Amino acid sequence: MDRRAFLFSSAAAAVVGTPALADKISLNALSGYLNGISAAAAEFTQVNDDGTLATGQLMLQRPGRMRFEYDSPEDTLVIAGQGQIAIFDGRSNVPDAEKYPLNQTPLKLILERTVNLARRNMVVGHDFDGSATVVVAQDPERPEYGSISLKFTGDPIELRQWVVTDGQGATTTVILGKFEKRQGFSPRLFDIKGEEKRRSG
């Protein structure tokens, strides 16, 4: 898996549902939906830019925390927390993760404490494709960090998938499975330094 490309493939948890609204969903309604997600888990399938597939489970706890556990043979672990994204290679003997600032990826747009898609010219696309509302967003102050395209169905609003384009033009698609709300997760699941310590022990 292209590690740099992954940084732009992470996002919020979601629900799979049947499309019902044959119209574009407003940005305010979509922001409200994302803000309503506090702790959740879902299975996912990732389609990389080269056509390869990866599967796994994600855990989300807003604001600012997410964990992607990839199935074999990837055995990759990605943690968003403490203002960073850390990528652990399960096939490597190196305990330390590759780290990148969270605010340099589109992931931060979804993991903010309060999501407001209508602010700061964040949304550069807002359309209905015949079955779902598609929102393309990027950080207006750092468009070079890439963009994220989110696909929502309605009645009730559900995030079905996202497609992310990184700064080099590579795309990664994540298709989301059944969303399960949780009361919360153990803080250790999002503790990057703690994970490094466990792996070095």
Secondary structure, 3 states (H helix, E strand, C coil): CCHHHHCCCCCCCCCCCCCCCCCCCCHHHHHHHHHCCCEEEEEEEEECCCCCEEEEEEEEECCCEEEEEECCCCCEEEEEECCEEEEEECCCCCCCCEEEEHHHCCHHHHHCCCCCCCCCCCEEEEEECCCCEEEEEECCCCHHHCEEEEEEECCCCEEEEEEEECCCCCEEEEEECCCEECCCCCHHHHCHHHHHHHHHC
